[in-house]
Amino acid sequence: MSTGIFYTTSTGNGDEIAEKIASALGDIEVYNLANTDIDKINEFDKVIIGTSTWGDGELNDDFDDLWDKFKDIDFSNKTVALFGLGDQEGYEDTFCDALGEIYTQVKSKGANIIGSTSTTTYEYEESKAAIDGEFVGLILDEDNQDDLTDERIQAWAEQIKDSIL
């Protein structure tokens, strides 16, 4: 089986980021979950899942709408990498919390999760996506650090390439 990127977006930044990740990894298939059945994930043994955090740490509307079906997916034979978008200045107490929720869910369903990244170049107070000084995936802040996005994507893609392709 091949690799698929599955994401949701509220502002359109997720579209751009998913495409950049796909390009960095070699043009893998990309699916916006707003118009793709969540069961499509079952067709892949390696998946990249991404979302933005909305409001005060919530899943964005598209992910929230499919959350019950997402919780039913068995990830036990899947390798999973995660990416999240957030605003570390405007929401420093809930920075990328939605990705932390997704991480907890896929981990509880047996996923082999890869691609953690350091928290050191971010300024935030709390995040459900941070565990022991590392984020559970690639974290991007298009509001405050968009100048670092391409570099972060490239470094993360190199880190996960051997395990996700």
C-alpha positions as CSV (number, residue, x, y, z in Angstrom):
1,M,0.0,0.0,0.0
2,S,1.0,3.6,-0.5
3,T,1.1,6.6,1.7
4,G,-1.8,9.2,1.9
5,I,-2.0,12.6,3.5
6,F,-5.3,13.4,5.2
7,Y,-6.0,16.8,6.6
8,T,-8.6,19.4,7.5
9,T,-8.4,23.2,7.2
10,S,-10.3,26.1,8.3
11,T,-8.5,29.0,6.5
12,G,-6.9,27.2,3.6
13,N,-3.4,27.1,5.2
14,G,-3.8,23.3,5.6
15,D,-4.3,22.9,1.8
16,E,-1.0,24.6,1.1
17,I,0.9,22.8,3.9
18,A,-0.4,19.3,2.9
19,E,0.7,20.0,-0.7
20,K,4.1,21.2,0.4
21,I,4.6,18.0,2.5
22,A,3.5,15.8,-0.4
23,S,6.0,17.6,-2.7
24,A,8.8,17.2,-0.1
25,L,8.1,13.5,0.2
26,G,7.7,12.9,-3.6
27,D,4.1,13.8,-4.6
28,I,2.1,11.4,-2.5
29,E,-1.7,11.4,-2.5
30,V,-3.4,14.2,-0.6
31,Y,-7.0,14.2,0.7
32,N,-9.0,17.0,2.3
33,L,-11.3,15.3,4.7
34,A,-14.0,17.9,4.1
35,N,-14.7,16.2,0.8
36,T,-13.2,12.7,1.3
37,D,-14.8,9.9,3.2
38,I,-12.8,9.2,6.4
39,D,-12.9,5.5,5.6
40,K,-10.4,6.2,2.8
41,I,-7.7,6.1,5.5
42,N,-8.3,2.3,5.7
43,E,-6.9,1.9,2.2
44,F,-3.4,3.0,3.4
45,D,-0.9,1.4,5.7
46,K,1.1,4.7,6.1
47,V,-0.8,7.9,6.7
48,I,0.0,11.5,7.5
49,I,-2.8,13.3,9.4
50,G,-3.0,17.1,9.8
51,T,-5.3,19.7,11.2
52,S,-5.4,23.2,12.5
53,T,-6.4,24.0,16.1
54,W,-9.5,26.3,16.2
55,G,-10.8,28.5,19.0
56,D,-9.4,27.7,22.4
57,G,-7.8,24.3,21.5
58,E,-10.6,22.6,19.7
59,L,-10.6,20.5,16.5
60,N,-11.6,22.6,13.5
61,D,-15.2,22.1,12.3
62,D,-14.4,19.6,9.6
63,F,-12.5,17.3,11.9
64,D,-15.0,17.7,14.7
65,D,-17.8,16.7,12.3
66,L,-16.0,13.4,11.5
67,W,-14.6,12.7,14.9
68,D,-16.9,9.9,15.8
69,K,-16.1,8.0,12.6
70,F,-12.4,8.7,13.1
71,K,-12.4,7.2,16.5
72,D,-13.6,3.9,15.0
73,I,-10.5,3.5,12.7
74,D,-8.1,0.8,13.6
75,F,-4.5,2.2,13.4
76,S,-2.8,-1.0,14.8
77,N,-1.1,-1.8,11.5
78,K,-0.4,1.7,10.4
79,T,2.6,4.0,10.5
80,V,1.3,7.5,11.2
81,A,2.9,10.9,11.1
82,L,1.1,14.1,12.3
83,F,1.2,17.8,11.5
84,G,-0.6,20.6,13.0
85,L,-1.1,24.3,12.5
86,G,-1.7,26.8,15.3
87,D,-1.1,30.3,16.6
88,Q,1.4,30.3,19.5
89,E,0.9,34.0,20.3
90,G,-2.9,34.3,20.2
91,Y,-3.5,30.9,21.8
92,E,-0.4,30.3,23.8
93,D,-2.3,28.2,26.4
94,T,-3.8,25.8,23.8
95,F,-1.2,25.9,21.1
96,C,-1.9,23.0,18.6
97,D,-4.1,21.2,21.2
98,A,-6.2,19.6,18.4
99,L,-3.1,17.7,17.2
100,G,-2.7,16.4,20.7
101,E,-6.2,15.1,20.6
102,I,-5.6,13.3,17.3
103,Y,-2.3,11.9,18.7
104,T,-4.0,10.5,21.8
105,Q,-6.7,8.9,19.6
106,V,-4.4,7.2,17.0
107,K,-2.0,6.1,19.8
108,S,-4.9,4.5,21.6
109,K,-5.8,2.6,18.4
110,G,-2.3,1.1,18.1
111,A,-0.6,3.4,15.6
112,N,3.1,3.4,15.1
113,I,3.6,7.2,15.4
114,I,6.7,8.8,13.9
115,G,8.0,12.3,13.3
116,S,8.2,14.1,16.6
117,T,9.9,17.6,16.6
118,S,11.5,19.8,19.2
119,T,9.6,22.5,21.0
120,T,12.6,24.7,21.4
121,T,11.9,27.2,18.6
122,Y,8.4,28.0,19.7
123,E,7.1,30.4,22.3
124,Y,3.9,29.1,24.0
125,E,2.7,28.3,27.5
126,E,1.0,24.9,27.1
127,S,0.1,22.4,24.4
128,K,-1.5,19.0,24.4
129,A,0.7,18.3,21.4
130,A,3.9,18.6,23.5
131,I,5.2,15.6,25.4
132,D,8.6,15.7,27.2
133,G,10.0,18.6,25.3
134,E,8.9,17.4,21.9
135,F,5.8,17.9,19.7
136,V,4.0,14.7,18.6
137,G,4.5,15.8,15.0
138,L,5.4,18.7,12.8
139,I,4.0,22.0,14.2
140,L,3.6,25.1,12.0
141,D,2.6,28.6,12.9
142,E,1.6,30.4,9.7
143,D,0.5,33.5,11.7
144,N,3.8,34.2,13.5
145,Q,6.5,32.0,12.0
146,D,5.6,31.5,8.4
147,D,9.2,32.3,7.4
148,L,10.2,29.0,9.0
149,T,7.6,26.8,7.4
150,D,9.5,25.5,4.3
151,E,12.6,24.8,6.4
152,R,10.6,22.9,9.0
153,I,8.7,20.9,6.4
154,Q,12.0,19.9,4.6
155,A,13.7,18.8,7.9
156,W,10.6,16.8,9.0
157,A,10.2,15.2,5.6
158,E,13.8,14.0,5.7
159,Q,13.3,12.7,9.2
160,I,10.2,10.6,8.3
161,K,10.9,9.7,4.7
162,D,12.4,6.2,5.3
163,S,9.5,5.2,7.6
164,I,6.6,6.7,5.8
165,L,7.3,6.0,2.1
